């Protein structure tokens, strides 16, 4: 259907139209684009006010802020797109502090010639994801660059949240004896994006795990927040990079059990086919928690009771190690060092 929408006295042909430089020039065309696509998708009182910023009240206490950029290729992949990824990723970065996410901002850099229908699809999915999470997008920006100066669309987001009283999760807080818990199967996102990028087909559909984790984190904090040392979402670089980063910051080592790590058979098969190590593959809806030993069982039970933590597993422990090595007991009965890569195993994953 050729959908024509009138805004500000003009028409936008969403079905057939494309972004041009006038849509970023600050004039009527830009106003049309913002009203018809972004305001419609993100609609709330802050955006309707039409200011260059949004004022909001926050509760007392410690606040957290995060910012991120998204350049994933392809823009649309099984289980999501660049828009949902931007919402979930920003919420998750806030949540890893144990914080309650409050507000988001979104900035778009759009390439000249980008289809308006694709832009609307991305914006609508972002609006739906933010509403489902209960975290509104209250301000943003739009820029258009010449053809060839971007790859369709890039999205930058920022978010703010509030940390519950008494909670202070720090990257240097891991201690020998602590348990390491992962909230579910690893590698789903990276393989879903790669399969779409390379037009690979598998017997079983592999979809991204992209999801907002603040509900799972809230359940964990309510059950045993005082036992949580730190949390991380293992995005670029996967579990391997996350554990190595924590080991370096906390001056400890890790010993993990390969057989305890949740991994879907289809993801394992795809990694073997592509020559990838699933420990290095990105995730967008999982977390790694380092917790005090006496709180591990209760936290694991609370995670498994939540829809996003049903496959949660205790995969290893923190050990004293001046070399800060991450070591893994393999399924073959041996062991190996899990190092982080010097670069990205899969570029443009998020």
C-alpha positions as CSV (number, residue, x, y, z in Angstrom):
1,X,0.0,0.0,0.0
2,X,1.3,3.4,-0.9
3,X,1.1,5.2,2.4
4,X,1.0,9.0,2.1
5,X,1.2,10.9,5.4
6,X,0.6,14.7,5.7
7,X,2.6,16.6,8.2
8,X,3.2,20.3,8.6
9,X,1.1,20.9,5.4
10,X,3.3,18.6,3.3
11,X,3.2,14.9,2.3
12,X,5.7,12.2,2.9
13,X,5.6,9.1,0.7
14,X,6.7,6.6,3.3
15,X,6.3,3.6,1.0
16,X,8.4,4.9,-1.9
17,X,10.2,7.9,-0.5
18,X,13.9,8.2,0.5
19,X,15.8,10.4,2.8
20,X,17.4,13.4,1.1
21,X,19.7,16.2,2.3
22,X,16.8,18.5,2.9
23,X,15.6,16.1,5.7
24,X,18.6,17.2,7.7
25,X,18.8,20.8,6.8
26,X,16.6,22.2,9.6
27,X,13.7,23.3,7.5
28,X,10.2,22.1,6.8
29,X,11.3,18.8,5.3
30,X,13.2,18.0,8.4
31,X,10.2,19.0,10.5
32,X,8.1,16.6,8.5
33,X,10.5,13.7,8.9
34,X,10.7,14.2,12.7
35,X,7.0,14.6,13.2
36,X,5.8,11.8,10.9
37,X,8.4,9.2,11.7
38,X,10.1,9.9,15.1
39,X,7.4,11.7,17.0
40,X,4.9,9.2,15.9
41,X,7.1,6.3,16.9
42,X,8.3,7.7,20.3
43,X,5.3,9.7,21.2
44,X,5.3,11.1,24.8
45,X,4.8,14.4,26.6
46,X,8.5,15.4,26.5
47,X,8.7,15.1,22.7
48,X,5.4,16.9,22.2
49,X,6.7,19.9,23.9
50,X,9.1,20.5,21.0
51,X,12.1,21.8,22.9
52,X,15.7,21.2,22.1
53,X,16.1,19.4,25.4
54,X,13.9,17.7,27.9
55,X,13.6,18.6,31.6
56,X,12.7,15.8,34.1
57,X,12.6,15.1,37.8
58,X,14.6,12.3,39.3
59,X,14.5,10.6,42.7
60,X,17.3,11.3,45.2
61,X,20.3,9.2,45.4
62,X,23.1,8.0,43.0
63,X,22.5,8.2,39.3
64,X,24.2,6.5,36.4
65,X,24.5,7.6,32.8
66,X,25.7,5.7,29.7
67,X,26.1,6.4,26.0
68,X,26.7,4.1,23.0
69,X,26.7,4.0,19.2
70,X,25.2,1.3,17.0
71,X,26.5,0.5,13.5
72,X,25.3,-3.1,13.1
73,X,25.4,-4.6,9.6
74,X,22.9,-5.7,8.4
75,X,20.4,-3.3,9.9
76,X,17.7,-6.0,10.1
77,X,18.5,-9.4,11.4
78,X,16.6,-12.4,12.9
79,X,15.2,-11.3,16.3
80,X,15.6,-7.5,15.9
81,X,17.2,-4.6,14.1
82,X,19.5,-1.7,14.8
83,X,16.7,0.2,16.5
84,X,15.7,-2.5,19.1
85,X,19.4,-3.2,19.6
86,X,20.0,0.5,20.5
87,X,17.2,0.5,23.1
88,X,18.1,-2.8,24.7
89,X,21.8,-2.1,24.7
90,X,21.5,1.2,26.4
91,X,19.0,-0.1,29.0
92,X,21.3,-3.0,29.7
93,X,24.4,-0.8,30.2
94,X,22.4,1.1,32.9
95,X,21.1,-2.1,34.4
96,X,24.6,-3.6,34.9
97,X,25.1,-1.1,37.7
98,X,22.0,-2.5,39.3
99,X,20.2,0.7,38.4
100,X,16.6,1.3,37.3
101,X,16.7,2.9,33.8
102,X,14.6,6.1,33.7
103,X,15.1,8.0,30.3
104,X,16.7,7.6,27.0
105,X,17.9,9.8,24.2
106,X,18.5,8.8,20.5
107,X,20.5,10.5,17.8
108,X,20.3,9.4,14.1
109,X,22.9,9.9,11.3
110,X,21.1,8.9,8.1
111,X,22.6,8.4,4.7
112,X,21.0,10.3,1.8
113,X,18.9,7.9,-0.2
114,X,17.9,5.7,2.8
115,X,14.3,4.4,2.3
116,X,11.7,6.2,4.5
117,X,9.9,2.9,4.9
118,X,13.0,1.3,6.5
119,X,13.5,4.4,8.7
120,X,9.9,4.2,9.9
121,X,10.3,0.5,10.6
122,X,13.4,1.1,12.7
123,X,11.8,4.0,14.6
124,X,8.6,2.1,15.2
125,X,10.5,-0.9,16.6
126,X,12.5,1.5,18.9
127,X,9.3,3.1,20.2
128,X,7.7,-0.3,20.8
129,X,10.9,-1.5,22.6
130,X,11.1,1.6,24.8
131,X,7.4,1.4,25.7
132,X,7.6,-2.3,26.5
133,X,10.6,-1.6,28.8
134,X,8.9,1.4,30.4
135,X,11.8,3.7,29.5
136,X,10.8,6.6,27.3
137,X,12.9,8.3,24.6
138,X,12.6,11.9,25.6
139,X,15.0,13.8,23.4
140,X,17.0,13.2,20.2
141,X,18.6,14.5,17.1
142,X,18.6,13.8,13.4
143,X,21.4,14.4,10.8
144,X,21.6,13.5,7.1
145,X,24.9,13.0,5.4
146,X,25.7,12.6,1.7
147,X,25.3,9.3,-0.1
148,X,28.4,7.1,0.6
149,X,29.3,8.9,3.8
150,X,27.4,6.4,6.1
151,X,26.0,2.9,5.8
152,X,22.3,3.5,5.8
153,X,21.8,4.7,9.4
154,X,23.9,5.0,12.5
155,X,22.2,5.4,15.9
156,X,23.7,6.9,19.1
157,X,21.8,6.6,22.4
158,X,22.3,7.7,25.9
159,X,20.4,6.8,29.1
160,X,20.1,7.7,32.7
161,X,19.1,5.6,35.7
162,X,18.9,5.5,39.5
163,X,20.9,3.1,41.6
164,X,19.1,1.6,44.7
165,X,20.4,2.7,48.0
166,X,23.2,0.6,49.4
167,X,24.1,-1.0,46.0
168,X,27.6,-0.3,44.6
169,X,28.7,-2.7,41.9
170,X,32.3,-2.2,40.8
171,X,34.4,-3.8,38.1
172,X,37.3,-4.3,40.7
173,X,35.1,-6.1,43.3
174,X,35.6,-9.7,42.3
175,X,37.2,-11.8,45.0
176,X,38.6,-15.3,45.1
177,X,35.9,-17.9,45.8
178,X,33.1,-15.8,44.2
179,X,30.8,-17.6,41.8
180,X,30.4,-16.7,38.1
181,X,26.8,-16.9,36.7
182,X,25.7,-16.4,33.2
183,X,22.0,-15.7,32.6
184,X,21.6,-18.0,29.5
185,X,22.9,-19.4,26.3
186,X,25.8,-17.5,24.7
187,X,26.5,-16.5,21.1
188,X,23.0,-16.2,19.8
189,X,23.2,-12.5,18.7
190,X,26.5,-12.7,16.9
191,X,25.6,-15.8,14.9
192,X,22.1,-14.4,14.0
193,X,23.7,-11.3,12.6
194,X,26.4,-13.3,10.8
195,X,23.9,-15.8,9.3
196,X,21.9,-12.9,7.8
197,X,25.0,-11.1,6.6
198,X,26.4,-14.1,4.8
199,X,23.0,-15.5,3.7
200,X,23.6,-18.7,5.6
201,X,20.7,-21.1,6.3
202,X,20.6,-23.6,9.1
203,X,18.2,-26.4,9.9
204,X,17.0,-24.5,13.0
205,X,16.4,-20.7,13.0
206,X,19.0,-18.8,15.0
207,X,17.7,-15.5,16.3
208,X,19.3,-12.7,18.3
209,X,18.9,-12.7,22.1
210,X,18.5,-8.9,22.1
211,X,16.4,-8.0,25.1
212,X,16.2,-5.4,27.9
213,X,17.6,-7.0,31.1
214,X,16.4,-4.5,33.7
215,X,13.5,-6.7,34.9
216,X,15.9,-9.6,35.5
217,X,18.4,-7.4,37.2
218,X,15.6,-6.0,39.5
219,X,14.7,-9.5,40.5
220,X,18.3,-10.3,41.3
221,X,18.8,-7.1,43.3
222,X,15.6,-7.8,45.3
223,X,16.6,-11.3,46.1
224,X,20.2,-10.8,47.0
225,X,21.6,-7.5,45.9
226,X,24.1,-7.4,48.8
227,X,25.7,-10.6,47.4
228,X,26.3,-9.2,43.9
229,X,29.8,-8.0,43.4
230,X,29.4,-6.9,39.8
231,X,27.5,-7.5,36.5
232,X,28.4,-7.1,32.9
233,X,26.6,-7.7,29.6
234,X,29.0,-9.7,27.4
235,X,28.5,-7.8,24.1
236,X,31.5,-7.3,21.7
237,X,34.1,-9.9,22.5
238,X,31.6,-12.1,24.3
239,X,32.2,-14.0,27.5
240,X,35.9,-14.2,26.9
241,X,36.5,-10.5,26.7
242,X,34.1,-9.8,29.7
243,X,35.9,-12.3,32.0
244,X,39.4,-11.1,31.0
245,X,38.4,-7.5,31.5
246,X,37.0,-8.2,35.0
247,X,40.1,-10.3,35.8
248,X,42.4,-7.4,34.8
249,X,40.4,-4.8,36.8
250,X,39.9,-7.0,39.9
251,X,43.5,-8.5,39.8
252,X,42.1,-12.0,40.0
253,X,41.8,-15.1,37.8
254,X,38.8,-17.2,36.7
255,X,38.3,-21.0,36.3
256,X,35.3,-21.9,34.3
257,X,33.8,-25.2,33.2
258,X,33.1,-25.5,29.5
259,X,30.4,-28.1,30.0
260,X,28.5,-25.7,32.4
261,X,28.3,-22.9,29.8
262,X,24.8,-22.8,28.2
263,X,25.2,-23.0,24.4
264,X,22.4,-23.9,21.9
265,X,23.4,-26.9,19.7
266,X,22.6,-24.9,16.5
267,X,24.8,-22.0,17.7
268,X,27.6,-24.4,18.5
269,X,27.2,-26.0,15.0
270,X,27.2,-22.6,13.3
271,X,30.4,-21.6,15.2
272,X,32.1,-24.8,14.2
273,X,31.1,-24.3,10.6
274,X,32.3,-20.7,10.6
275,X,35.5,-21.4,12.5
276,X,34.4,-19.2,15.5
277,X,34.8,-19.6,19.2
278,X,31.4,-19.1,20.9
279,X,33.2,-17.6,23.9
280,X,34.2,-14.6,21.7
281,X,30.8,-14.1,20.0
282,X,28.6,-11.1,21.0
283,X,25.5,-11.3,23.1
284,X,22.8,-8.7,23.5
285,X,20.4,-10.2,26.0
286,X,22.6,-11.9,28.5
287,X,24.5,-10.9,31.6
288,X,27.5,-12.2,33.6
289,X,27.3,-11.8,37.4
290,X,30.1,-12.3,39.9
291,X,28.5,-13.0,43.3
292,X,29.6,-13.9,46.8
293,X,29.5,-17.7,47.4
294,X,26.8,-17.6,50.0
295,X,24.4,-15.8,47.8
296,X,24.9,-17.8,44.6
297,X,22.2,-20.4,45.0
298,X,19.5,-17.8,45.9
299,X,20.5,-15.6,43.0
300,X,20.6,-18.5,40.5
301,X,17.1,-19.5,41.6
302,X,15.8,-16.0,41.2
303,X,17.3,-15.7,37.8
304,X,15.8,-19.0,36.7
305,X,12.4,-17.9,37.8
306,X,12.5,-14.9,35.4
307,X,11.7,-15.4,31.7
308,X,15.1,-14.0,30.6
309,X,17.1,-16.2,33.1
310,X,15.5,-19.6,32.7
311,X,18.8,-21.0,31.3
312,X,21.0,-19.3,33.9
313,X,24.0,-21.4,35.0
314,X,26.9,-21.2,37.4
315,X,29.9,-21.6,35.1
316,X,32.9,-21.2,37.3
317,X,34.6,-19.3,40.1
318,X,37.1,-16.5,40.8
319,X,40.5,-17.6,41.9
320,X,43.6,-15.9,43.2
321,X,46.0,-15.4,40.2
322,X,48.6,-12.7,39.9
323,X,48.6,-13.3,36.1
324,X,44.9,-12.6,35.9
325,X,44.4,-15.6,33.6
326,X,41.0,-16.9,32.6
327,X,41.3,-20.7,32.5
328,X,38.7,-23.2,31.3
329,X,38.3,-26.9,32.0
330,X,37.4,-28.3,28.6
331,X,34.8,-31.0,27.8
332,X,37.6,-33.3,26.7
333,X,39.1,-33.3,30.2
334,X,41.9,-30.9,29.5
335,X,42.3,-27.2,30.1
336,X,43.2,-24.0,28.2
337,X,43.7,-20.3,28.7
338,X,40.8,-18.1,27.4
339,X,42.4,-15.0,26.1
340,X,40.6,-12.0,24.7
341,X,41.1,-11.1,21.0
342,X,43.2,-8.2,19.9
343,X,40.4,-7.1,17.7
344,X,36.8,-8.1,16.9
345,X,36.1,-11.7,15.8
346,X,32.9,-10.4,14.0
347,X,32.9,-6.7,13.1
348,X,29.7,-4.6,12.9
349,X,27.8,-6.8,15.4
350,X,26.3,-4.0,17.4
